[in-house]
Amino acid sequence: MKIVVVGAGPAGMAAARTAADAGADVTMVDAEPEAGGQFLRGRAMFEHPGVTHLKNTEAWLVEGNTLHLRGPRQLHFDALIIATGAYDRPLPFPGWDGPGVITAGAAQALAKQGVTLAERVIVAGTGPFLLPVATALQDLGATLVGVYEASSPARWLREARAVAANRHKIAELARYRKVLAHLETRTAVIAKHGHRVTVAKLDRHWRPVSHRTVQADLVCIGYGFLPRTDLVPNARRTNDFLVVDERQQTSVEGIYAAGEVTGIGGADLAEAEGVVAGAAAAHQEPPAKALDAVRRGRLFAEALARAHAVQPGWQTWLTPDTTVCRCEQVRLEDLTQASSMRELKLTSRVAMGRCQGRICARNAAELTGIPFDAQRRVIAVPIPLGELAALPDEEQT
């Protein structure tokens, strides 16, 4: 049985190992030079005699039981496991498109390579991911001007069941005790001009109620994550994330999903989902321990999504000339009245740049009131026309 796993983070590695241990012929495809994903960033040593690991390899299309890779190259499979992870969601504000503003994920990736980019830094956004990013920067000698959480920790008081089922998450806070002194809740960066950063206290809808100016060289922002689900555009979703059953199978037969493409819940949940997906794809009964870990982890993921949901008040941070789409330099005042995302793209060019709306499309939809539907792309990543031309005639589209 041939199983292909796309993604080599905690979920993908667990899925590949589990499927190979069950006797499947497994190929794990990943765009990075080493396994580990965003979480481990090349610090994971992956070796398994039953797994072929294709590094530096991008997958761009699923067509029937064939996965198309850059090259061009094709892999045929009996089952496919999507473990492609997620990427940061930034929110725009005046000055966010200038120097000295990066995503929290980019800051963490650089920190894992020993790079901080600046001396005085701010980490801002929402969610527990802010804490490890701030800790990594501080450990490298950066001065933390502040760690600004837009939500309120009081929201977690409503999530007693999820907290009780995942008590180990509370213990993890001890790792970040050095940065907790810099943490301010109901607070956000709402503008940056040079080294002058405007920091605001927010109401429960994230509307500014007061503000002050601080000095910082670098602002790292992260307002949750958006999943990389482009390879399965027709699979059923809820809030952008792929919907899976108890065996991690998507609504498309023979295609499974594991990790952050199904919801953001941490590396332990991603690994457990990978084990379940790998076993199920290989027609084995998933281990009871992994199934239990998935159930508990999803309670936490659902609570996390509620406690750190982006609130509509962020839209008041913008001015008419604030850039919304960085690729095409579309400003807030350039957004047109439209009835659909397609119409908005055609009339304003928002989401028409190289990132194809991965950064700006959701924000543009919220700013215009257009219902947002996750992008349905035929081709998952940018590829040269020459690679399409190199395909055999019967495979060209």
Beta strands, then each sheet from edge to edge (+ up, - down):
strand 1: 2-6
strand 2: 25-29
strand 3: 51-54
strand 4: 59-63
strand 5: 66-69
strand 6: 73-76
strand 7: 79-82
strand 8: 86-88
strand 9: 101-103
strand 10: 120-126
strand 11: 143-149
strand 12: 183-185
strand 13: 187-193
strand 14: 196-202
strand 15: 208-215
strand 16: 218-223
strand 17: 225-227
strand 18: 237-238
strand 19: 241-242
strand 20: 255-257
strand 21: 323-325
strand 22: 330-331
sheet 1: 3+ 2+ 1+ 7+ 20+
sheet 2: 4+ 5- 6+
sheet 3: 8+ 17-
sheet 4: 9+ 16+ 10+ 11+ 12+
sheet 5: 13+ 14- 15+
sheet 6: 18+ 19-
sheet 7: 21+ 22-
end
